[in-house]
């Protein structure tokens, strides 16, 4: 029987500006590498990083909740000049965070195999 995936809770933010800057840079690189570099990618990365850090500063450390916050708040962003959507951005942020924690995002949890 399948087991539910346990929540991933990040440690409290220690250096918000450093974390925001790192996430913005990492997401911007991911956006540029995934398709083609676009000017709007920097704006998207900046907005997503701001949302992420604001929620972290408000005490939210559950990665799932942070991803939902990004989806919700990025819905007001105009993605017409981009290949991406709020869901792609939130998923990319999740992957970037998971990879930084050493968690493989490719093939799921293979502990039972």
N, CA, C and O of each residue as an XYZ file, in Angstrom:
452
protein
N       0.837     -1.176      0.000
C       0.000      0.000      0.000
C       0.886      1.244      0.000
O       1.929      1.272      0.653
N       0.477      2.238     -0.713
C       1.223      3.497     -0.773
C       1.128      4.235      0.539
O       0.092      4.233      1.204
N       2.226      4.866      0.898
C       2.276      5.675      2.105
C       2.227      7.144      1.714
O       2.803      7.531      0.698
N       1.551      7.962      2.502
C       1.541      9.399      2.185
C       2.950      9.971      2.287
O       3.776      9.511      3.076
N       3.191     10.957      1.491
C       4.482     11.642      1.513
C       4.497     12.558      2.727
O       3.600     13.384      2.891
N       5.504     12.420      3.574
C       5.550     13.303      4.747
C       5.819     14.745      4.322
O       6.479     14.985      3.310
N       5.311     15.695      5.091
C       5.558     17.095      4.745
C       7.044     17.425      4.862
O       7.767     16.831      5.661
N       7.471     18.362      4.067
C       8.846     18.854      4.134
C       8.782     20.225      4.788
O       8.218     21.174      4.242
N       9.370     20.299      5.961
C       9.357     21.548      6.729
C      10.771     22.113      6.733
O      11.719     21.462      7.174
N      10.890     23.324      6.239
C      12.177     24.002      6.172
C      12.525     24.591      7.537
O      11.634     24.941      8.312
N      13.805     24.698      7.827
C      14.178     25.373      9.076
C      13.796     26.852      8.981
O      13.680     27.390      7.880
N      13.600     27.505     10.118
C      13.266     28.935     10.068
C      14.319     29.715      9.274
O      15.505     29.384      9.294
N      13.867     30.735      8.590
C      14.765     31.546      7.775
C      15.736     32.297      8.683
O      15.332     32.908      9.672
N      17.017     32.245      8.333
C      18.040     32.936      9.117
C      18.518     34.217      8.444
O      18.756     35.226      9.109
N      18.655     34.172      7.131
C      19.120     35.330      6.379
C      18.181     35.518      5.186
O      18.456     35.019      4.095
N      17.070     36.239      5.391
C      16.056     36.338      4.344
C      16.564     36.920      3.024
O      16.185     36.443      1.954
N      17.406     37.929      3.088
C      17.893     38.544      1.843
C      18.774     37.566      1.066
O      18.678     37.480     -0.158
N      19.611     36.847      1.759
C      20.473     35.857      1.100
C      19.629     34.740      0.481
O      19.885     34.321     -0.648
N      18.628     34.262      1.214
C      17.752     33.202      0.699
C      16.949     33.690     -0.500
O      16.815     32.980     -1.497
N      16.409     34.919     -0.397
C      15.636     35.486     -1.508
C      16.503     35.628     -2.750
O      16.089     35.263     -3.850
N      17.707     36.160     -2.572
C      18.628     36.362     -3.688
C      19.024     35.032     -4.326
O      19.066     34.912     -5.550
N      19.312     34.035     -3.491
C      19.684     32.713     -4.003
C      18.532     32.104     -4.799
O      18.744     31.573     -5.889
N      17.310     32.178     -4.258
C      16.159     31.597     -4.959
C      15.895     32.336     -6.259
O      15.620     31.707     -7.281
N      15.975     33.661     -6.237
C      15.758     34.439     -7.459
C      16.762     34.034     -8.534
O      16.380     33.796     -9.680
N      18.033     33.955     -8.176
C      19.075     33.587     -9.135
C      18.874     32.160     -9.648
O      18.976     31.907    -10.849
N      18.593     31.241     -8.744
C      18.407     29.839     -9.129
C      17.199     29.665    -10.040
O      17.267     28.949    -11.040
N      16.094     30.321     -9.694
C      14.886     30.224    -10.514
C      15.096     30.886    -11.865
O      14.666     30.355    -12.889
N      15.747     32.032    -11.880
C      16.018     32.720    -13.147
C      16.844     31.824    -14.073
O      16.550     31.715    -15.263
N      17.873     31.188    -13.523
C      18.693     30.269    -14.329
C      17.851     29.110    -14.837
O      17.967     28.721    -15.999
N      17.007     28.556    -13.978
C      16.157     27.434    -14.388
C      15.234     27.863    -15.527
O      15.099     27.151    -16.522
N      14.600     29.024    -15.382
C      13.689     29.521    -16.419
C      14.413     29.707    -17.747
O      13.905     29.307    -18.795
N      15.596     30.313    -17.707
C      16.363     30.554    -18.933
C      16.830     29.254    -19.579
O      16.903     29.161    -20.805
N      17.147     28.252    -18.762
C      17.659     26.989    -19.302
C      16.557     26.052    -19.779
O      16.792     25.220    -20.655
N      15.370     26.175    -19.220
C      14.284     25.249    -19.543
C      13.787     25.431    -20.980
O      13.553     24.443    -21.675
N      13.622     26.667    -21.431
C      13.223     26.942    -22.805
C      14.265     27.860    -23.430
O      15.364     27.426    -23.777
N      13.908     29.126    -23.568
C      14.858     30.106    -24.081
C      14.888     31.281    -23.105
O      13.884     31.577    -22.457
N      16.026     31.946    -23.000
C      16.063     33.127    -22.127
C      15.089     34.197    -22.621
O      15.058     34.528    -23.806
N      14.304     34.723    -21.698
C      13.365     35.795    -22.002
C      13.540     36.894    -20.960
O      13.880     36.611    -19.811
N      13.315     38.121    -21.344
C      13.440     39.233    -20.404
C      12.498     39.086    -19.216
O      12.846     39.458    -18.096
N      11.321     38.552    -19.454
C      10.323     38.420    -18.401
C      10.741     37.413    -17.327
O      10.205     37.441    -16.219
N      11.679     36.535    -17.633
C      12.105     35.531    -16.656
C      12.661     36.147    -15.382
O      12.431     35.632    -14.288
N      13.387     37.240    -15.520
C      13.931     37.904    -14.330
C      12.809     38.445    -13.451
O      12.866     38.338    -12.226
N      11.803     39.018    -14.071
C      10.656     39.542    -13.334
C       9.907     38.423    -12.630
O       9.515     38.561    -11.471
N       9.709     37.316    -13.332
C       9.023     36.164    -12.742
C       9.812     35.637    -11.546
O       9.245     35.395    -10.480
N      11.113     35.460    -11.722
C      11.961     34.929    -10.649
C      11.948     35.866     -9.438
O      11.885     35.409     -8.297
N      12.005     37.152     -9.684
C      11.987     38.127     -8.603
C      10.665     38.058     -7.837
O      10.656     38.056     -6.606
N       9.571     38.004     -8.557
C       8.239     37.965     -7.927
C       8.074     36.691     -7.103
O       7.608     36.753     -5.965
N       8.444     35.548     -7.654
C       8.298     34.281     -6.930
C       9.168     34.264     -5.674
O       8.733     33.794     -4.623
N      10.384     34.772     -5.781
C      11.276     34.813     -4.622
C      10.726     35.741     -3.537
O      10.845     35.446     -2.348
N      10.131     36.848     -3.940
C       9.531     37.768     -2.970
C       8.378     37.104     -2.227
O       8.266     37.223     -1.007
N       7.528     36.408     -2.965
C       6.394     35.703     -2.348
C       6.904     34.663     -1.359
O       6.437     34.583     -0.223
N       7.864     33.875     -1.807
C       8.424     32.802     -0.985
C       8.988     33.363      0.326
O       8.676     32.856      1.404
N       9.804     34.391      0.234
C      10.447     34.948      1.431
C       9.436     35.652      2.332
O       9.545     35.571      3.555
N       8.475     36.328      1.760
C       7.471     36.990      2.586
C       6.738     35.960      3.450
O       6.522     36.183      4.641
N       6.366     34.859      2.856
C       5.674     33.817      3.610
C       6.598     33.163      4.632
O       6.168     32.822      5.734
N       7.860     32.989      4.270
C       8.832     32.446      5.233
C       8.971     33.385      6.432
O       9.022     32.930      7.574
N       9.032     34.685      6.176
C       9.159     35.659      7.255
C       7.903     35.703      8.135
O       7.966     36.073      9.307
N       6.774     35.323      7.556
C       5.525     35.250      8.315
C       5.435     33.945      9.107
O       4.451     33.707      9.807
N       6.467     33.097      8.994
C       6.522     31.875      9.786
C       6.122     30.610      9.062
O       6.082     29.545      9.678
N       5.824     30.688      7.778
C       5.439     29.491      7.021
C       6.702     28.769      6.563
O       7.505     29.331      5.818
N       6.877     27.537      7.001
C       8.057     26.764      6.636
C       7.714     25.452      5.951
O       8.613     24.722      5.534
N       6.428     25.139      5.829
C       6.003     23.927      5.131
C       6.116     24.157      3.625
O       5.486     25.064      3.083
N       6.917     23.337      2.956
C       7.171     23.553      1.528
C       5.888     23.470      0.706
O       5.713     24.248     -0.232
N       4.999     22.554      1.033
C       3.732     22.450      0.305
C       2.911     23.722      0.401
O       2.334     24.174     -0.587
N       2.861     24.290      1.582
C       2.116     25.543      1.775
C       2.783     26.699      1.035
O       2.102     27.574      0.499
N       4.100     26.700      1.007
C       4.821     27.750      0.272
C       4.545     27.647     -1.228
O       4.389     28.664     -1.905
N       4.486     26.434     -1.739
C       4.194     26.224     -3.162
C       2.784     26.714     -3.480
O       2.572     27.371     -4.499
N       1.829     26.401     -2.622
C       0.450     26.862     -2.835
C       0.381     28.385     -2.788
O      -0.358     28.994     -3.562
N       1.136     29.000     -1.899
C       1.159     30.465     -1.826
C       1.691     31.066     -3.126
O       1.172     32.076     -3.601
N       2.715     30.452     -3.697
C       3.266     30.955     -4.961
C       2.238     30.811     -6.070
O       2.027     31.748     -6.839
N       1.591     29.645     -6.167
C       0.556     29.451     -7.189
C      -0.524     30.509     -7.047
O      -0.912     31.151     -8.023
N      -1.001     30.684     -5.834
C      -2.107     31.620     -5.587
C      -1.729     33.054     -5.940
O      -2.476     33.746     -6.632
N      -0.576     33.494     -5.467
C      -0.202     34.893     -5.689
C       0.305     35.158     -7.103
O       0.200     36.281     -7.596
N       0.848     34.150     -7.753
C       1.320     34.353     -9.129
C       0.160     34.340    -10.131
O       0.365     34.646    -11.305
N      -1.047     33.993     -9.689
C      -2.195     34.027    -10.589
C      -2.473     35.435    -11.099
O      -3.054     35.603    -12.171
N      -2.070     36.428    -10.355
C      -2.294     37.808    -10.784
C      -1.198     38.307    -11.729
O      -1.295     39.414    -12.258
N      -0.154     37.495    -11.945
C       0.935     37.880    -12.832
C       0.505     37.630    -14.281
O      -0.159     36.635    -14.570
N       0.882     38.530    -15.187
C       0.557     38.389    -16.604
C       1.615     37.527    -17.288
O       2.725     37.989    -17.550
N       1.270     36.285    -17.571
C       2.195     35.335    -18.195
C       2.113     35.341    -19.724
O       2.652     34.435    -20.359
N       1.463     36.323    -20.329
C       1.309     36.338    -21.785
C       2.635     36.410    -22.529
O       2.718     35.951    -23.668
N       3.672     36.971    -21.919
C       4.970     37.090    -22.578
C       5.925     35.980    -22.144
O       7.143     36.125    -22.247
N       5.369     34.885    -21.664
C       6.194     33.819    -21.111
C       5.681     32.456    -21.556
O       4.517     32.304    -21.928
N       6.567     31.473    -21.513
C       6.186     30.089    -21.761
C       5.568     29.461    -20.515
O       5.002     28.371    -20.598
N       5.662     30.108    -19.391
C       5.348     29.522    -18.100
C       3.992     29.945    -17.575
O       3.337     30.830    -18.125
N       3.582     29.284    -16.484
C       2.362     29.615    -15.754
C       2.701     29.605    -14.268
O       3.808     29.240    -13.873
N       1.740     30.008    -13.458
C       1.973     30.012    -12.019
C       2.282     28.610    -11.487
O       3.032     28.466    -10.522
N       1.713     27.586    -12.106
C       1.967     26.217    -11.666
C       3.394     25.787    -11.990
O       4.057     25.155    -11.167
N       3.861     26.124    -13.172
C       5.239     25.785    -13.551
C       6.238     26.486    -12.644
O       7.260     25.907    -12.275
N       5.947     27.722    -12.287
C       6.853     28.476    -11.421
C       6.890     27.858    -10.031
O       7.969     27.642     -9.480
N       5.737     27.575     -9.463
C       5.679     26.987     -8.126
C       6.359     25.621     -8.101
O       7.078     25.306     -7.153
N       6.140     24.817     -9.121
C       6.787     23.505     -9.194
C       8.298     23.645     -9.325
O       9.047     22.871     -8.730
N       8.745     24.617    -10.093
C      10.186     24.842    -10.244
C      10.802     25.262     -8.915
O      11.880     24.789     -8.556
N      10.130     26.145     -8.185
C      10.629     26.553     -6.878
C      10.730     25.335     -5.964
O      11.729     25.157     -5.268
N       9.707     24.508     -5.969
C       9.729     23.299     -5.148
C      10.914     22.413     -5.510
O      11.628     21.941     -4.625
N      11.129     22.182     -6.800
C      12.256     21.360     -7.246
C      13.597     21.957     -6.823
O      14.491     21.237     -6.377
N      13.729     23.261     -6.964
C      14.979     23.938     -6.586
C      15.241     23.766     -5.086
O      16.364     23.472     -4.676
N      14.211     23.948     -4.283
C      14.364     23.802     -2.830
C      14.693     22.351     -2.487
O      15.603     22.090     -1.700
N      13.961     21.413     -3.073
C      14.213     19.999     -2.784
C      15.629     19.594     -3.180
O      16.304     18.880     -2.438
N      16.075     20.043     -4.337
C      17.440     19.723     -4.776
C      18.476     20.320     -3.830
O      19.507     19.701     -3.568
N      18.205     21.519     -3.317
C      19.145     22.139     -2.377
C      19.221     21.351     -1.070
O      20.218     21.426     -0.352
N      18.164     20.595     -0.765
C      18.131     19.755      0.435
C      18.666     18.351      0.162
O      18.728     17.517      1.065
N      19.054     18.095     -1.095
C      19.572     16.782     -1.459
C      18.498     15.748     -1.723
O      18.768     14.548     -1.662
N      17.287     16.190     -2.015
C      16.177     15.284     -2.287
C      15.996     15.171     -3.792
O      15.827     16.178     -4.478
N      16.030     13.940     -4.308
C      15.884     13.694     -5.736
C      14.449     13.995     -6.167
O      13.501     13.459     -5.594
N      14.293     14.842     -7.162
C      12.957     15.214     -7.637
C      12.565     14.461     -8.893
O      11.451     14.626     -9.391
N      13.450     13.652     -9.402
C      13.207     12.994    -10.683
C      12.232     11.833    -10.604
O      11.214     11.828    -11.297
N      12.525     10.876     -9.788
C      11.826      9.598     -9.914
C      11.074      9.171     -8.676
O      10.709      8.001     -8.557
N      10.838     10.051     -7.780
C      10.082      9.702     -6.580
C      10.914      8.978     -5.554
O      12.134      8.874     -5.677
N      10.254      8.492     -4.563
C      10.906      7.811     -3.454
C      10.985      6.328     -3.766
O       9.954      5.670     -3.903
N      12.180      5.798     -3.881
C      12.371      4.391     -4.218
C      12.784      3.556     -3.012
O      13.478      2.553     -3.173
N      12.376      3.946     -1.819
C      12.786      3.222     -0.612
C      12.233      1.807     -0.568
O      12.847      0.925      0.032
N      11.110      1.579     -1.178
C      10.482      0.244     -1.127
C      10.952     -0.660     -2.245
O      10.521     -1.811     -2.312
N      11.810     -0.193     -3.118
C      12.259     -0.999     -4.264
C      13.562     -1.682     -3.960
O      14.094     -2.402     -4.805
